[in-house]
Amino acid sequence: MQQASLDTAPGRFRPLPSGTELLRLDDITKRFPGVLALDGVDFDLRRGEVHALCGENGAGKSTLMKIISGQYQPDGGSITYKGEVRRFASSLDAERAGIAIIHQELNLVPHLSVAENIFLAREPKRGWPGKFFVDRAALRRQAQACLDRLGVDIRPDAPVKSLSVAQCQMVEIAKALSLNAEIVIMDEPTSSLTESETALLFQVIRELKEQGVGIVYISHRLDEMALIVDRVTVLRDGRYVDTRAFADTCVDEIVARMVGRSLDDKFPERTSVPTSDVLMEVRGLTRRGVFHDVGFDLRRGEILGFAGLMGAGRTEVARAIFGADPLDSGTIRLGDHEIAVKTPRDAIAHGIAYLSEDRKSHGLAVKMSVTQNLTLANMEAVSNALGFIDRKAEEQAAWRYIQMLSIRTPSPHQVARLLSGGNQQKIVIAKWLFRQSRILFFDEPTRGIDVGAKFAIYQLLDRLAAEGIGVVLISSELPEILGLTDRVAVFHEGRITAVLNTRETSQEDIMHFASGHGRPAAAGTGTP
């Protein structure tokens, strides 16, 4: 698709030569209840560069960016923007100054259209006098121009609630670009994007650099940084570690500085051993227009992978087995018994759990405490005979799983939204373990999680399988599939085209079947 011009509005901001310091943060400190999130952090950004900010979850990256964008106020330190000491009172204040942020957590209004979200509170107006009415034609036209910049096929009139997570991410990016900002902060912008969508984003980033825009780039996908990043700053435990030119370092060095140690192995040595005991047998699952005749077996002691391109049906099959979406036909058997799953309540009663790829929308009650989240799916276990919650029993259960899964929290009463992504993911896992679930579907469980926390999640998945729990891993990262699973069911256009032994296959083999070039699996069995 032809790329639209990315020129900023003439005269809106005072131009600075490329390479000139655009932003400087000195000795920034930020505290939350029980947590010192930032401890004397320094950071600077030049015009026309991409400066990566790296660190494990909880290192303070997102907190620092929220201070730059006016969402948080620092407790100490100073912000110098274009040579003037500034303090932004709100995100709107920062936007007016020319600072845009693309959030890791999608920050869209589901019931509004794509166009309305892109220009929220900035809609073009018409009418006389005063221009009180939204100019719908101009709104659609300007939104379409923003989407054309990214080369994505999304209708401006489409309601956001009808979009996939990846499409919502592209809308967030279009919204930031619509501000014609001098600084664009990108917090995990590619976490939900396909390879082609990522390539389009990188093209936009290069154009922005040429125009002198400074870009702060946060990502756990360190390998992709070599394509666009000029400098990299590492934070660890809320403290500044160092800043280097990206050309003068490597991914292994960045990881070592992030975690304070060398990570020789990306994946743990497997301790679980698959058996011939079938925990779940799925045959002929069909939902018209979405997936057709899907079948597979899940064995005790194994981790089964679901791989495929975006829209291939992996998530949709998991949601249907969990009862979140309806089925037209097919059978699900647990052991010797066929079960009927019409709703998530039915699935939970049979010991089946689904951990959504969007944990903050569908896995956590982010404003509730760690304890409340852990016990939410099994409240009867911490209630007395009259149905009232036994607070002592509830806290004891929370402490047990906090210790079992090494959840880093200052207290069981800490609000879940204040924890890092890796610890939030552990809370969701703990919730279903407390429910004594026997089969767990993990949908992109390491999305937006740093390398150190990923390794801990990987170890946990292996431990669950070793304890006899059925584990299904849905992942778009093929190294993750190959490094963790015993077998992988490959999806293409709503069908399983192959079930492969991962010890005898490669990324190329999986992509061959994922792109539809392999022969389909035998109908209803998932056996190649």
C-alpha positions as CSV (number, residue, x, y, z in Angstrom):
1,M,0.0,0.0,0.0
2,Q,1.2,3.5,-0.8
3,Q,2.5,5.2,2.3
4,A,0.9,8.5,3.1
5,S,3.2,11.5,4.1
6,L,4.2,11.7,7.7
7,D,5.1,15.4,7.7
8,T,4.3,17.2,10.9
9,A,1.9,20.1,10.9
10,P,3.9,23.2,9.7
11,G,4.9,25.6,12.4
12,R,3.4,23.5,15.2
13,F,6.7,22.9,17.0
14,R,10.0,24.7,17.2
15,P,12.3,22.7,14.9
16,L,15.7,21.4,16.2
17,P,18.6,20.0,14.2
18,S,18.9,16.2,14.0
19,G,21.0,14.9,16.8
20,T,20.2,17.8,19.1
21,E,19.2,16.7,22.7
22,L,15.4,16.8,22.8
23,L,14.7,15.4,26.2
24,R,16.8,14.8,29.4
25,L,15.7,13.2,32.6
26,D,18.0,13.7,35.7
27,D,17.8,11.7,38.9
28,I,14.2,10.7,38.5
29,T,12.6,9.1,41.6
30,K,9.1,7.6,41.9
31,R,7.5,5.7,44.8
32,F,4.3,3.7,45.1
33,P,2.9,2.2,48.3
34,G,5.6,-0.3,49.4
35,V,7.6,0.0,46.2
36,L,10.4,2.3,45.1
37,A,9.8,2.1,41.3
38,L,12.5,4.5,40.2
39,D,15.6,5.3,42.1
40,G,17.6,8.2,40.6
41,V,17.2,7.3,37.0
42,D,18.9,9.3,34.1
43,F,17.8,9.2,30.5
44,D,18.2,11.4,27.4
45,L,16.8,11.4,23.9
46,R,18.1,13.1,20.8
47,R,16.2,14.3,17.8
48,G,16.0,11.8,14.9
49,E,17.1,8.8,17.0
50,V,15.5,5.6,18.3
51,H,16.6,5.1,21.9
52,A,15.7,1.7,23.3
53,L,14.9,1.3,27.0
54,C,15.5,-2.3,28.3
55,G,15.0,-4.1,31.5
56,E,13.1,-6.9,33.2
57,N,9.4,-6.4,34.1
58,G,9.4,-4.3,37.2
59,A,12.7,-2.5,36.2
60,G,10.8,0.8,35.9
61,K,10.6,1.2,32.1
62,S,6.8,1.9,31.9
63,T,6.9,4.0,35.0
64,L,9.6,6.2,33.5
65,M,7.6,6.6,30.3
66,K,4.4,7.5,32.1
67,I,6.4,10.3,33.9
68,I,7.6,11.6,30.5
69,S,4.0,11.5,29.1
70,G,2.4,13.2,32.1
71,Q,0.5,10.3,33.5
72,Y,2.6,10.1,36.7
73,Q,4.4,12.9,38.6
74,P,8.0,12.3,39.7
75,D,8.7,12.4,43.4
76,G,12.2,13.8,42.7
77,G,14.5,14.8,39.8
78,S,14.0,17.0,36.8
79,I,12.7,16.9,33.2
80,T,14.3,19.1,30.5
81,Y,12.4,19.2,27.2
82,K,13.9,21.2,24.3
83,G,16.1,23.1,26.7
84,E,13.5,24.1,29.2
85,V,12.8,22.4,32.6
86,R,9.2,21.1,32.4
87,R,6.7,19.1,34.4
88,F,3.7,17.8,32.6
89,A,0.5,18.0,34.6
90,S,-1.4,15.4,32.6
91,S,-1.1,13.2,29.5
92,L,-3.1,15.9,27.6
93,D,-0.5,18.5,28.7
94,A,2.3,16.3,27.3
95,E,0.4,15.7,24.1
96,R,0.0,19.4,23.6
97,A,3.8,19.8,24.0
98,G,4.4,17.1,21.3
99,I,4.8,13.9,23.3
100,A,2.8,10.8,22.3
101,I,2.8,7.4,23.9
102,I,1.7,4.0,22.5
103,H,0.7,2.0,25.6
104,Q,1.6,-1.7,26.2
105,E,-1.8,-2.0,27.8
106,L,-4.4,-1.2,25.1
107,N,-5.9,2.2,25.9
108,L,-8.9,2.2,23.6
109,V,-12.6,2.7,24.2
110,P,-14.2,-0.6,22.9
111,H,-17.7,0.8,22.0
112,L,-16.4,3.7,19.9
113,S,-15.2,3.4,16.3
114,V,-11.6,3.2,15.2
115,A,-11.8,6.8,13.9
116,E,-13.3,8.1,17.2
117,N,-10.5,6.4,19.2
118,I,-7.8,7.8,17.0
119,F,-9.1,11.4,17.5
120,L,-10.6,11.0,20.9
121,A,-11.1,14.5,22.4
122,R,-9.6,16.0,19.2
123,E,-12.4,15.4,16.7
124,P,-12.6,17.8,13.8
125,K,-15.6,20.1,14.2
126,R,-18.0,21.9,11.9
127,G,-21.0,24.2,12.2
128,W,-21.3,28.0,12.8
129,P,-20.8,29.6,15.1
130,G,-18.5,27.8,17.5
131,K,-18.1,24.5,15.6
132,F,-20.0,22.5,18.1
133,F,-20.6,19.4,15.9
134,V,-18.2,16.6,15.0
135,D,-17.4,16.6,11.3
136,R,-17.9,12.9,10.6
137,A,-16.7,13.0,7.0
138,A,-13.4,14.8,8.1
139,L,-13.1,12.4,11.0
140,R,-13.2,9.3,8.7
141,R,-11.0,10.9,6.1
142,Q,-8.3,11.9,8.6
143,A,-8.5,8.5,10.4
144,Q,-8.1,6.7,7.1
145,A,-5.0,8.7,6.3
146,C,-3.5,7.6,9.7
147,L,-4.3,4.0,8.9
148,D,-2.8,4.3,5.4
149,R,0.5,5.4,7.0
150,L,0.7,2.0,8.6
151,G,-0.6,0.1,5.5
152,V,-3.2,-1.7,7.5
153,D,-6.6,-2.8,6.3
154,I,-8.9,-1.5,9.1
155,R,-12.1,0.4,8.5
156,P,-12.3,3.7,10.3
157,D,-16.0,3.0,11.1
158,A,-15.3,-0.4,12.6
159,P,-16.1,-0.6,16.4
160,V,-12.9,-1.3,18.3
161,K,-14.5,-4.2,20.2
162,S,-14.7,-6.1,16.9
163,L,-11.0,-6.0,16.3
164,S,-8.3,-8.5,17.2
165,V,-5.6,-7.6,19.7
166,A,-3.1,-7.0,16.9
167,Q,-5.5,-4.7,15.1
168,C,-6.1,-2.7,18.3
169,Q,-2.3,-2.3,18.6
170,M,-2.2,-0.8,15.1
171,V,-5.0,1.6,16.1
172,E,-3.0,2.7,19.1
173,I,0.0,3.3,16.8
174,A,-2.2,5.3,14.4
175,K,-3.5,7.4,17.3
176,A,0.0,8.3,18.3
177,L,1.0,9.2,14.8
178,S,-2.1,11.4,14.4
179,L,-0.6,13.8,17.1
180,N,2.3,14.7,14.8
181,A,4.5,14.5,17.9
182,E,8.2,15.3,18.3
183,I,8.6,12.4,20.8
184,V,6.9,9.1,20.3
185,I,7.1,6.5,23.1
186,M,6.5,3.0,21.9
187,D,5.9,0.5,24.8
188,E,6.0,-3.0,23.3
189,P,4.5,-1.9,20.0
190,T,5.2,-5.3,18.2
191,S,4.1,-7.6,20.9
192,S,0.9,-8.5,19.0
193,L,2.0,-7.8,15.4
194,T,2.7,-10.3,12.7
195,E,6.0,-10.2,10.8
196,S,4.5,-8.2,7.9
197,E,2.9,-5.7,10.3
198,T,6.1,-5.3,12.2
199,A,7.9,-4.5,8.9
200,L,5.4,-1.8,8.2
201,L,5.8,-0.3,11.6
202,F,9.6,-0.2,11.2
203,Q,9.2,1.6,7.9
204,V,7.1,4.2,9.7
205,I,9.7,4.5,12.4
206,R,12.5,5.1,9.8
207,E,10.4,7.9,8.2
208,L,9.8,9.5,11.6
209,K,13.5,9.4,12.3
210,E,14.2,11.2,9.0
211,Q,11.8,13.9,10.0
212,G,13.7,14.4,13.3
213,V,11.2,12.7,15.6
214,G,12.8,11.2,18.7
215,I,11.5,7.7,19.5
216,V,11.7,5.9,22.8
217,Y,11.4,2.2,22.1
218,I,10.6,-0.4,24.7
219,S,10.5,-4.1,23.7
220,H,11.4,-7.5,25.1
221,R,12.1,-8.7,21.5
222,L,15.7,-7.7,21.6
223,D,16.7,-9.3,18.3
224,E,14.4,-6.9,16.3
225,M,16.1,-3.9,17.8
226,A,19.2,-4.2,15.6
227,L,17.0,-3.1,12.6
228,I,16.0,0.3,14.1
229,V,17.7,1.2,17.4
230,D,20.6,3.7,17.7
231,R,21.2,3.6,21.5
232,V,20.1,1.4,24.3
233,T,19.7,2.2,28.0
234,V,19.3,-0.6,30.6
235,L,17.4,-0.3,33.9
236,R,17.5,-2.9,36.7
237,D,15.3,-2.9,39.8
238,G,14.4,0.8,39.2
239,R,18.0,1.9,38.8
240,Y,20.0,3.1,35.9
241,V,22.7,0.6,34.7
242,D,24.2,2.2,31.6
243,T,23.7,3.5,28.0
244,R,25.6,2.3,24.9
245,A,25.4,2.7,21.2
246,F,23.5,-0.4,19.9
247,A,26.3,-1.0,17.4
248,D,28.7,-1.4,20.3
249,T,26.8,-4.1,22.2
250,C,24.9,-7.3,21.5
251,V,21.8,-9.0,22.7
252,D,23.7,-11.3,25.2
253,E,25.3,-8.3,26.8
254,I,22.0,-6.4,27.1
255,V,20.4,-9.4,28.7
256,A,23.3,-9.9,31.1
257,R,23.0,-6.2,32.2
258,M,19.2,-6.5,32.5
259,V,19.2,-9.5,34.8
260,G,22.6,-9.0,36.5
261,R,23.8,-12.4,35.3
262,S,24.4,-14.5,32.2
263,L,21.6,-16.5,30.7
264,D,23.2,-19.3,28.9
265,D,20.0,-21.2,28.3
266,K,16.8,-19.6,27.1
267,F,14.7,-22.7,27.9
268,P,14.9,-25.0,31.0
269,E,15.7,-28.6,30.8
270,R,12.5,-30.5,30.6
271,T,11.6,-32.7,33.6
272,S,8.2,-33.8,32.6
273,V,7.9,-37.0,30.5
274,P,4.8,-37.6,28.2
275,T,2.9,-40.8,28.8
276,S,0.4,-42.7,26.7
277,D,-2.4,-41.7,29.2
278,V,-4.8,-39.4,27.2
279,L,-6.2,-36.6,29.5
280,M,-8.3,-34.9,26.8
281,E,-9.6,-36.2,23.5
282,V,-11.0,-33.7,21.0
283,R,-12.7,-34.8,17.8
284,G,-14.5,-33.0,15.0
285,L,-14.7,-29.5,16.6
286,T,-16.4,-27.1,14.2
287,R,-17.6,-23.6,14.4
288,R,-18.9,-22.5,11.1
289,G,-16.7,-19.8,9.4
290,V,-14.1,-20.0,12.1
291,F,-12.6,-23.6,12.4
292,H,-13.6,-27.0,11.0
293,D,-13.1,-30.6,12.0
294,V,-10.4,-30.0,14.6
295,G,-9.1,-32.9,16.6
296,F,-6.2,-33.6,18.9
297,D,-5.2,-35.6,22.0
298,L,-3.6,-34.1,25.1
299,R,-1.5,-36.6,27.0
300,R,-0.5,-36.7,30.7
301,G,3.0,-35.2,31.2
302,E,3.3,-33.4,27.9
303,I,3.1,-29.8,26.8
304,L,1.2,-29.6,23.5
305,G,1.8,-26.6,21.3
306,F,-0.7,-24.8,19.1
307,A,1.1,-22.9,16.2
308,G,-0.1,-21.1,13.2
309,L,-0.3,-17.7,11.6
310,M,-2.6,-15.0,13.0
311,G,-6.3,-15.9,12.4
312,A,-5.5,-19.6,11.9
313,G,-7.9,-20.6,14.6
314,R,-5.7,-21.4,17.6
315,T,-7.2,-19.1,20.1
316,E,-10.7,-19.7,18.8
317,V,-10.5,-23.4,19.4
318,A,-9.2,-22.9,22.9
319,R,-12.0,-20.4,23.7
320,A,-14.6,-22.9,22.4
321,I,-13.3,-25.7,24.5
322,F,-13.4,-23.3,27.5
323,G,-17.1,-22.5,26.6
324,A,-16.4,-18.8,25.9
325,D,-17.5,-19.3,22.2
326,P,-20.2,-21.6,20.9
327,L,-19.6,-24.9,19.0
328,D,-21.7,-26.2,16.1
329,S,-20.4,-29.8,16.4
330,G,-17.7,-32.0,17.8
331,T,-16.9,-33.9,21.0
332,I,-14.7,-33.4,24.0
333,R,-13.8,-36.3,26.2
334,L,-11.9,-36.3,29.5
335,G,-10.7,-39.8,30.2
336,D,-13.5,-42.2,29.5
337,H,-16.3,-39.6,29.7
338,E,-17.7,-37.2,27.1
339,I,-18.4,-33.8,28.5
340,A,-20.8,-31.0,27.4
341,V,-19.3,-27.5,27.6
342,K,-21.7,-24.7,26.9
343,T,-20.3,-22.0,29.2
344,P,-17.0,-21.2,31.0
345,R,-18.7,-22.3,34.2
346,D,-19.1,-25.8,32.7
347,A,-15.5,-25.9,31.7
348,I,-14.3,-24.8,35.1
349,A,-16.4,-27.4,36.7
350,H,-14.6,-30.1,34.6
351,G,-11.2,-28.7,35.6
352,I,-10.5,-26.8,32.3
353,A,-9.0,-23.3,32.4
354,Y,-8.1,-20.8,29.7
355,L,-5.4,-18.1,30.3
356,S,-6.2,-15.3,27.8
357,E,-3.5,-13.6,25.8
358,D,-4.9,-10.3,27.1
359,R,-4.5,-11.0,30.8
360,K,-5.4,-7.5,32.0
361,S,-8.8,-7.5,30.2
362,H,-9.7,-11.2,30.6
363,G,-7.5,-12.7,33.3
364,L,-7.1,-10.2,36.1
365,A,-9.2,-7.8,38.1
366,V,-6.5,-5.2,38.0
367,K,-8.0,-2.9,40.7
368,M,-8.3,-5.8,43.2
369,S,-5.6,-7.2,45.4
370,V,-3.3,-10.2,44.8
371,T,-5.2,-12.2,47.4
372,Q,-8.6,-11.4,45.8
373,N,-7.4,-12.3,42.4
374,L,-5.9,-15.6,43.6
375,T,-9.1,-16.8,45.2
376,L,-11.6,-15.3,42.7
377,A,-12.3,-18.5,40.8
378,N,-12.7,-20.7,44.0
379,M,-14.3,-18.5,46.6
380,E,-16.2,-21.4,48.1
381,A,-12.9,-22.8,49.3
382,V,-12.3,-19.7,51.5
383,S,-15.9,-19.2,52.6
384,N,-17.5,-20.4,55.8
385,A,-20.8,-22.3,56.1
386,L,-22.8,-19.2,55.9
387,G,-21.2,-18.1,52.6
388,F,-19.1,-15.3,54.1
389,I,-15.4,-15.1,53.1
390,D,-13.0,-16.3,55.8
391,R,-10.3,-13.6,55.5
392,K,-7.7,-15.7,57.4
393,A,-8.2,-18.7,55.1
394,E,-8.1,-16.4,52.1
395,E,-4.8,-14.8,53.1
396,Q,-3.3,-18.2,54.0
397,A,-4.2,-19.5,50.5
398,A,-2.7,-16.4,48.9
399,W,0.6,-16.7,50.8
400,R,0.8,-20.4,49.8
401,Y,0.7,-19.6,46.1
402,I,2.8,-16.5,46.4
403,Q,5.5,-18.7,47.8
404,M,4.9,-21.6,45.5
405,L,5.1,-19.5,42.3
406,S,7.7,-16.9,43.7
407,I,5.3,-14.0,43.0
408,R,7.2,-10.8,43.8
409,T,4.8,-8.6,45.8
410,P,5.3,-6.5,48.9
411,S,2.1,-7.9,50.4
412,P,-0.9,-10.1,49.5
413,H,-2.9,-6.9,49.7
414,Q,-1.0,-5.2,46.9
415,V,-3.2,-4.0,44.0
416,A,-2.5,-6.3,41.0
417,R,-2.1,-3.5,38.5
418,L,1.0,-2.3,40.4
419,L,2.9,-5.5,39.8
420,S,5.1,-6.4,36.8
421,G,3.7,-8.3,33.8
422,G,5.5,-11.5,34.8
423,N,4.1,-11.4,38.3
424,Q,0.6,-10.6,37.0
425,Q,0.8,-13.7,34.8
426,K,1.8,-15.8,37.8
427,I,-1.3,-14.5,39.7
428,V,-3.5,-15.7,36.8
429,I,-1.8,-19.1,36.9
430,A,-2.1,-19.4,40.6
431,K,-5.8,-18.6,40.4
432,W,-6.5,-21.6,38.3
433,L,-4.1,-23.8,40.3
434,F,-6.1,-22.9,43.4
435,R,-9.2,-24.0,41.5
436,Q,-7.4,-27.3,41.1
437,S,-7.7,-27.2,37.3
438,R,-6.5,-30.3,35.5
439,I,-6.1,-28.8,32.0
440,L,-4.7,-25.4,31.3
441,F,-4.7,-23.5,28.0
442,F,-2.0,-20.9,28.0
443,D,-2.6,-18.3,25.2
444,E,0.6,-16.3,24.5
445,P,1.7,-16.6,28.2
446,T,4.9,-14.6,27.8
447,R,3.6,-11.8,25.7
448,G,5.1,-8.5,27.0
449,I,7.2,-10.4,29.6
450,D,11.0,-10.0,29.9
451,V,13.6,-12.7,29.4
452,G,14.1,-13.4,33.1
453,A,10.4,-13.7,33.9
454,K,9.9,-15.8,30.7
455,F,12.3,-18.4,32.0
456,A,10.4,-18.6,35.3
457,I,7.1,-19.1,33.4
458,Y,8.8,-21.8,31.3
459,Q,9.9,-23.6,34.4
460,L,6.5,-23.4,35.8
461,L,4.9,-24.9,32.7
462,D,7.3,-27.8,32.8
463,R,6.5,-28.3,36.5
464,L,2.8,-28.3,35.9
465,A,3.2,-31.0,33.2
466,A,5.4,-33.1,35.5
467,E,2.7,-33.0,38.1
468,G,0.2,-34.5,35.7
469,I,-1.7,-31.3,34.6
470,G,-2.5,-31.1,30.9
471,V,-0.8,-28.0,29.3
472,V,-1.6,-26.5,25.9
473,L,0.7,-23.7,24.9
474,I,-0.5,-21.3,22.2
475,S,2.4,-19.2,21.0
476,S,3.4,-17.1,17.9
477,E,7.1,-17.5,18.9
478,L,8.3,-20.6,17.1
479,P,11.5,-20.8,19.2
480,E,9.2,-20.9,22.3
481,I,7.2,-23.8,20.7
482,L,10.3,-25.7,19.8
483,G,12.0,-25.1,23.2
484,L,9.0,-26.0,25.4
485,T,6.6,-28.5,23.8
486,D,6.7,-32.2,23.1
487,R,4.3,-32.0,20.1
488,V,2.8,-29.1,18.1
489,A,-0.5,-29.0,16.3
490,V,-0.1,-26.6,13.4
491,F,-3.2,-24.6,12.3
492,H,-4.0,-23.2,8.9
493,E,-7.3,-21.4,8.1
494,G,-9.2,-23.1,10.9
495,R,-7.9,-26.6,10.4
496,I,-5.0,-28.6,11.9
497,T,-2.7,-29.4,9.0
498,A,-0.1,-31.4,11.0
499,V,0.8,-32.6,14.5
500,L,4.6,-32.7,14.7
501,N,7.1,-34.1,17.2
502,T,9.0,-31.0,18.1
503,R,12.2,-32.8,18.7
504,E,12.2,-33.9,15.1
505,T,11.0,-30.7,13.4
506,S,12.1,-27.1,12.7
507,Q,10.7,-23.7,12.4
508,E,10.7,-24.1,8.6
509,D,8.7,-27.3,8.9
510,I,6.1,-25.6,11.1
511,M,5.8,-22.6,8.7
512,H,5.4,-25.0,5.8
513,F,2.3,-26.4,7.3
514,A,1.1,-23.1,8.8
515,S,1.1,-21.5,5.4
516,G,-1.0,-24.3,3.9
517,H,1.7,-26.0,1.8
518,G,1.6,-29.3,3.8
519,R,-1.1,-31.9,3.4
520,P,-4.0,-31.6,6.0
521,A,-4.2,-33.9,9.0
522,A,-6.5,-36.8,8.8
523,A,-10.1,-35.5,9.4
524,G,-11.1,-35.1,13.0
525,T,-8.0,-36.7,14.5
526,G,-5.2,-34.2,14.1
527,T,-2.9,-37.0,13.0
528,P,-0.7,-36.2,9.9
